[in-house]
Amino acid sequence: MTGGGGGEDSTSLEFTPTWIVAVVCSVIVAVSFAVERSLHYGGKYLKKKDQKPLFQALQKIKEELMLMGFISLLLTVTQNGITKICIHPSWNRHMLPCKKESETATSHVQRHLLAAKSGAGYCTSKGKVPLISAEAVHHLHIFIFVLAVVHVTFCVLTILFGGARISQWKRWENSIARETNETNPDNGPAFTNVHQHDFIKRRFLGFGKDSTILGWLYSFFKQFYASVTKSDYETLRLGFIMTHWNQNRKFDFHQYMMRALEDDFKKVVGISWYLWIFVVIFLLLNVHGWHAYFWIAFIPFILLLAVGTKLEHVIIQLAQEVAEKHAAVEGALVVQPSDDHFWFHKPKFVLFLIHFILFQNAFEIAFFFWILFTYGFDSCIMGQVGYIVPRLVIGVFIQVLCSYSTLPLYAIVTQMGTHYKAAIFNEHIQEGLAGWAERVRKKKARRGESPDESSSAGGIHLGAILRTQTAPATQSPPNP
């Protein structure tokens, strides 16, 4: 295969119409998701019917499919079939990623027919050409694999670097815990001068007090430096505890926040069906001369700035609510969490946007490296240098800003919604108790006691404890 600017191999993706690439990718992804969903719902049904052996067997099948790479397997199985789909040669002349300006329509058709004769006699005998060549399917297979690897890698890097920054707030949590243990929290200040409070002075008395536009501008620039200060953390933490945790000021807010973040990012690492829709659209738009991938790079860039600005502005709104209503408050300053501050009154919508941003950024980077190693830097599908460099710079900027600023902002600001995630405690408690029961059984087995007796006893106690933990809470929720 020749991959440079000449692009003489008409069977590669460089000379395969983008609409064909989009259609083939759609079919592959649709079948993959159909099989995955079938296995998922089949597992739920078996679990519901308490068919543990069959459920475990199904889980094993899913693991093996993941190890083999289901999309890779699907491509191998369907490759011969899909290359036998024949189309009229004229359909191959439109929406090409690469195109020689001097090439006539006749010579273009002749090249396809010549290429077809080398290994596609089935379509040639009908005076047609294959919908897509086996080589192009193979290259598409590599691209899907690279995209999945880069997306998972970027998500892991984001959660590692962002989590490292959030872990620095642990010293603030420890400092608050020490102060709470040393003094009675109920004996705090009798009154707090709202407008003299550090949180209010930083977020309300400066920019944004008299102008909404200035408030948004302040929020925009604030995401680039000191996006969350100690006064922000202390005030938001107290607002969360006083609203959701029955004024239990010894509650470990930092640990709860990290667990909620880990739970959210289990979803972000996956590639949802709607993200594949964007992939198909972008593959379709990769037409020679359109520079679609350059313009597409600005979508996650603009969205990331919008998300960071919105999260900063939520903090301003919380400060504004208190400052406009009170000159002084009894006790400590407490903000009121509410879904009304978020887009569509849904804090989780921010997670959807971050998911899309990380995936789209991974798509840009994956596409660059795929072209680089498959066709070479000088390939016409790569584009001009003036369009490549800005895309790479934007990609690095998005990754750094999302890890350093946006993710920490998301972790704390989305806790300012109307509801909290009680489910993460039930799951954590159940996992801990299950591990404890297993250790007890092993310990008794080593002592020579009957495994059945220890299992039944442990099961009774464990079941009673779990029923207590999962029952509707009527008292203050447990500390994490």
Salt bridges, closest charged atoms under 4 A:
GLU8 OE2 - LYS100 NZ 3.97
GLU36 OE1 - ARG37 NE 2.81
GLU103 OE1 - HIS108 ND1 3.22
GLU103 OE2 - ARG111 NE 2.58
GLU135 OE2 - HIS139 NE2 3.89
GLU173 OE2 - ARG237 NE 3.10
ASP198 OD2 - ARG202 NE 3.06
ASP232 OD2 - ARG203 NH2 2.78
ASP252 OD2 - LYS170 NZ 3.10
ASP263 OD2 - LYS421 NZ 2.51
ASP264 OD2 - LYS348 NZ 3.06
ASP264 OD1 - LYS421 NZ 2.75
GLU312 OE1 - ARG203 NH1 2.69
GLU321 OE2 - HIS341 NE2 3.39
ASP340 OD1 - HIS345 ND1 3.24
GLU364 OE1 - ARG391 NE 3.02
GLU427 OE2 - LYS266 NZ 3.69
GLU438 OE1 - ARG441 NH2 2.69
